[in-house]
Amino acid sequence: MKIGDMVKFSKEHRTSPGHEYVEDWVGIIVEAGFTGFHKPIDEVRIMWTIHGKTMISHYDEIWWLGLNYEPFEVIND
């Protein structure tokens, strides 16, 4: 994933217990790489559109490396 990519949560994430609420979230990557909150940990910041509102969320490799699936999928070509 790179800055500017449009993303959503992967089917594996959306259908895992307790994550159904992210079904219709659409986001854009606004930061990616080792710059930011937890240097030198790889991370992304995603600006989500959720029910007509926006919010920015932070995800780092500590979180996604603990999953046994990819949490996001790119939806633009």
C-alpha positions as CSV (number, residue, x, y, z in Angstrom):
1,M,0.0,0.0,0.0
2,K,1.1,3.5,-0.8
3,I,0.0,7.1,-0.1
4,G,-3.1,7.8,-2.1
5,D,-4.4,4.2,-2.3
6,M,-8.1,3.7,-1.6
7,V,-8.6,0.8,0.8
8,K,-11.2,-1.1,2.7
9,F,-10.8,-3.8,5.3
10,S,-10.3,-7.3,3.8
11,K,-13.1,-9.8,3.8
12,E,-11.2,-11.9,6.4
13,H,-11.1,-8.9,8.7
14,R,-14.7,-7.8,8.1
15,T,-16.1,-11.3,8.8
16,S,-13.9,-12.0,11.8
17,P,-15.9,-11.9,15.1
18,G,-16.6,-8.4,16.4
19,H,-15.5,-6.6,13.2
20,E,-18.8,-6.5,11.2
21,Y,-19.1,-2.8,11.9
22,V,-16.2,-2.0,9.4
23,E,-18.1,-3.5,6.5
24,D,-18.8,-0.2,4.7
25,W,-15.6,1.7,5.7
26,V,-13.7,3.2,2.7
27,G,-10.4,4.9,3.3
28,I,-7.4,6.5,1.7
29,I,-3.8,6.0,2.8
30,V,-2.5,9.4,4.0
31,E,0.8,8.2,5.6
32,A,2.8,5.0,5.0
33,G,6.3,3.8,6.0
34,F,8.5,4.4,8.9
35,T,7.7,8.0,9.4
36,G,5.4,8.9,12.3
37,F,4.2,7.6,15.6
38,H,6.4,4.7,16.5
39,K,9.7,5.1,14.6
40,P,11.2,2.7,13.4
41,I,8.1,0.6,13.2
42,D,6.3,0.4,9.8
43,E,2.9,1.9,9.9
44,V,0.0,3.4,7.9
45,R,-2.5,6.1,8.7
46,I,-5.8,5.8,6.9
47,M,-8.4,8.5,6.6
48,W,-11.7,6.7,6.7
49,T,-15.2,7.8,5.5
50,I,-17.7,6.2,7.8
51,H,-21.4,7.0,7.4
52,G,-20.6,10.5,5.9
53,K,-18.0,11.4,8.5
54,T,-14.2,11.1,8.4
55,M,-11.6,10.0,10.9
56,I,-7.9,9.1,10.7
57,S,-6.8,5.8,12.2
58,H,-3.2,4.6,12.8
59,Y,-2.2,1.0,12.2
60,D,1.3,-0.3,12.9
61,E,3.1,-3.6,12.1
62,I,2.8,-4.8,15.7
63,W,-0.9,-4.9,15.0
64,W,-1.0,-6.4,11.5
65,L,1.8,-8.9,12.0
66,G,-0.2,-10.4,14.8
67,L,-3.0,-11.3,12.4
68,N,-3.0,-14.5,10.2
69,Y,-4.5,-12.6,7.3
70,E,-4.1,-9.3,5.4
71,P,-6.3,-6.7,7.2
72,F,-6.7,-4.3,4.2
73,E,-7.2,-4.5,0.5
74,V,-6.6,-1.8,-2.1
75,I,-9.7,-1.0,-4.1
76,N,-8.3,1.4,-6.7
77,D,-6.4,0.3,-9.8
